[in-house]
Structure formats: structure tokens, C-alpha cells
Amino acid sequence: MTVSTIPSRRGFLVLSGMGLLLAGCSTTSVLAPTPGSQDETAAALPMVNRLRQSKGLSALTLDTPARKAAAIQSIRMAKAEKMTHLIGLGDDFGARMKKSDVALPAAENIAAGQASVDAAVQAWIDSPKHLENMLGSYRGLGVAMAKAEDGRPYWAMVLSG
């Protein structure tokens, strides 16, 4: 009986799969902008903070995980060409926030069709439920816009704890 030193096909596939998994582990996607979206947080933040200040509330800060979550949601809506929080079976707001490392509690405002960040923020201010979110007990903010193939803009705001 001889012992073979050539790895089995199954062993090769297992090792190859592990290599692919390790190759996919990277932190650069967290640090890089999300392709397909425009980060509008810096433009929206002063408007939201003026609103909060007028109500005696603390200012929000730029929040990287919230920015990432807003970018992902704006892209999802643009691809689906549908303004909705939940896209597809099994979609879950909490799981999406957790995946983007958003501090809880969290809230999400969405909009579609507004030509500017000013118009999107104003639409949220004019909506009682969205206004309630912006005046909530949050600390961080992320706002992003992505355009559908037809050019229609889809907006997402994520507020984080």
C-alpha cells in the first residue's frame, strides 16, 4: 500500500474555496465611496442641524456607517426603480443596519424625484413621520442619492444612535 502525496480533488476544492473566502476579506470597501451613489451628507447636515437646533436638540455628526447604509439603500431603490424601504423577500431594516455597522437605534427616510439635496430634505421636513425621525434621539447622519437608468433620483437618509 502506498500513500499518495497528491492532494485529492475534494481537498483541492476545499483549499481553493478557502482562498477565495480570504481574498474577499477586505476593509477597503468600507473606506471607499459606494460606487453608483452620491454622498450628500455634508450638504444635508447643516440643514438638519439648523432644524434640530430650532427645537433645542443636539447637533448630528457625519457618521460613516450611516453614510454607507444610505448609499446602499439609494442604490437599491434606483436599481429597483421603486421608492421603498424593503426590496425583495426577506429584506429586513435591522439586518441592513447591522450589516453596515450602523449604531442603533436607527431610522431611515427615503424620497424619490427631488432634483437637489435641499429639495429632498425639505420633503422630509414637510412629512410628519420623516420630520419625527429627524428630530429623534440620534447622533449620526448619512444621506445619499443614486439615479435610476431613467435619471430619476432616489434619496436615502439614515440616522444612527
N, C-alpha and C positions, 0 to 999 in steps of 0.2 A: 504494500500500500504506500502510495506517495502522497505527499502534501503539496498542494498547488500554491504557488506564491502569486498567481494571477488572481486579482480580485473578481469576485462573481459579478454578474450583470446587476443583480439586486444591490449589492454593496456599492457599485459604481453609481447607480441611480440615487441611492440614499446620500452619498457624499456629494454628488452634483447638486442635488436639491438643497442640501445644507449650505453649499457655496452660494447658490442663488439667494437664499434667505439672508445670508450675511451680507451679500453685495447690496441688497435692498435696504439695509440699515444705514441710514444717513441722517444727519441733522440739518443738512443744507436746505432741504425743502421748507423747514420751519423758519429759517432765517431769510430766505429769498422771497420776493413778492410772488403772489399767486398768479401764474400766467392766465390771461383771459379776463382779469378784473382790474379795476382801478381803485386804489386805496384812496378814499375820500375822508378819512378820519380827521386829518389835520384841518380840513376845511369845515367839517361839521362840528368839531369840538367847541370852538368859540360860540357858535350859535346855541348849542345845547347848554353850555355852561352859563351863558347870559340868562337863559330861561330858568335854569336851576337857581342861579343867584337871585333872580327876581322873586323866588319863592322861599328864600332863606336856606337853600340846600347847598351842600358842599359840591365843589367842582369835581368833574370826572377827569381822568387822565387817559392818555393813549395806552391801550392795552394790546400787546402783541397777539396773545391768543384770541381775543375778541376780534381783532382785525382779520386774523386768519379765518375764523369762523364766518365772519361777514363776507369775506371774499368767496369762500366755498359756497355759501348759500346763494349769493348773487349769480355765480356761475351756474349752479344747479338750476335756478329758475330760468336763466337765459337759455340754457340748453333745452329745457322742457317747454320754453315759451309760455310759461304759466307762473303767475304770482301766487305762491302758496308756501306755507311753512313746511308741509310734509309732501314729499315727492316719492312715489312708489310704495309698494308694500313693505311693511316693516320699518319704515322711516320713523325715527324717534328723536325728538328735540334734545332730550337729555343725553342720549348717546352721541349725538353730533357735537354737543358742547364738550363732553368728556373727551372725545377723540381729538378735539382742538386744544385741550388743556385749559378751557375757559373756567375761571373761578365761579363757583356757584354762591348764591343764586344768580341766575342769568335770565335775560329776556331778549326777544328778537322782534324788531319791527321790520316790515317789508313794504315795498312800494314798487310800482311799475309805471313807466311812461313819462316821469318827470325829466325835464331836459337838463336840470342842474342839481347840485347838492343842496343849494338853497331851497329849491322847489320841493325836493324830497323831504327835507327837514320840516319845512312849513306844512306839508301834507300830514306829517306825523303829529305836529303840534295841533293841527286842526281836527285831529281824530282823538276823541276822549280816551280810548283804550291805549293808543300809542303814546299819547301825552302822559298817561298814568305810568307807563313803562319808563319814560324819560325822567320822570320825577320820583322814581323809586329809589330804594336804598342800594344803589350800585356805586362802584368806584371806578370802573374802567369802561372804555368805549372803543368800538371798531365799526367803521362804516365803509362799504364798498359798493361799486356799481359794475355790472357786466352787461354787455349788449348782446341781444339775440341776433341771429343771422339777418333778420329784417331791420336791425338797427334799434329796436325798441330797448330802452334801458331798464334794467331790473336792479333795484336797490335793496340792500340789507344793512340793518344796524343791529349790533349785538352789544348789550350792556352786561357787564360782569361784576360779580361780587368781590 
